[in-house]
Amino acid sequence: MKSQDTPFEGGPMDGRVLPVLLGMTGHPPKTYRIPVPDPDGGPPTVLVYRRVPRGQSKRLGLTQGWKYAYDPTGKGGGSGAGRPKWPWSRPADTDG
């Protein structure tokens, strides 16, 4: 599998560059979760980073790569429920 050195911005990983595995489309995953172990032996803290464009070309407006930005909410964007939002699906909080 291919990997790409991807920079991280914000949060505890600010300024670091890590090799991230690329998917079938050649892009890194939309969210990157980093589990950090608790020193007291409790459950690990999970840092969530979202993929954002690194820059765009001036002429065509194409994305010139990706970087990860820290998401302090920890939800990672998207629908929030961790599943795709289909047009025929009902909202999760309504009854029948």
N, C-alpha and C positions, 0 to 999 in steps of 0.2 A: 504494500500500500504506500501511497505517496504521503508525504507530510510537508508542511510549510511552516517556516518560522513566522510566528504571529505575535505582534506586540500587544501588551495589556496596558490599559490606562485606568487610573483611579483605583481606590481600594488598596488592600495590602499588596497586591501584585503589580503596583504601578511601576512602569519602566522596565519590567521584565519581558523577555522574548522567549517563548517556548515553542517547540515543534508540535504542531497540531495535525492530527491525521485528517486527510481530506476525504470527503464522501465520493460517491459515484459521479457527481456532477463537477467535481474538482473544487468545490467550495468547502471551507471548514463548517462545522455545525453552527446552527443559529445561536445556541446557548452553550456555554462551557461551565460546568459545575466542578468546583474544587473542594473536596472534603478536607477540613482541617481538624485533626484530632484534638480533643479536649485534654488539657494537662491533668485534670482531676479524674479522668476515666469516664466522664459522662458521654453523652451522644456527641458526635462530631458536628462542628459548625460548617455549613456549606456556603461557599462563596459563589455567587452567580455572576457571570459576565455575558453580555449580549454582543453579538457580531454586528459591527457597523462598518460602513465603507471607509477605507483609509483616505481616499481622495478620488477625484474624477479628472479625466483628461479634459483639456480645454476645448479641443476641437469637436469630439464626438460625445462627450459626457459619459464615457464608459468608466466603470469602477476600476481603479488601479490596484486593488487588493483589499484586504480586510484587516481589521483590528478588533480587539475586544474591549468594551467599555463596562465598567463596574456597575452592577444593578443593585443598589442598596436595599430595594424592596425584597429581593430574592425570588421574585415570581418568574423572571426570565422573559417577560413579554408574552405575546400570543393571547389565546383566549383565557388564560388563567387556570383552566381546568386541566390542562395538559393533554387535550385532545383537539382534533380539528373542529372548526366551527362550520358546519354544513348548513346551507340555506333551509333545508327541510327539518332541521333539528329544533326541538323546543329548548328554551332556556333551562338551565339546570335548577333554578330556584322556583319554578312554577309547578303546581300540581295539576296533573291530568288533563 
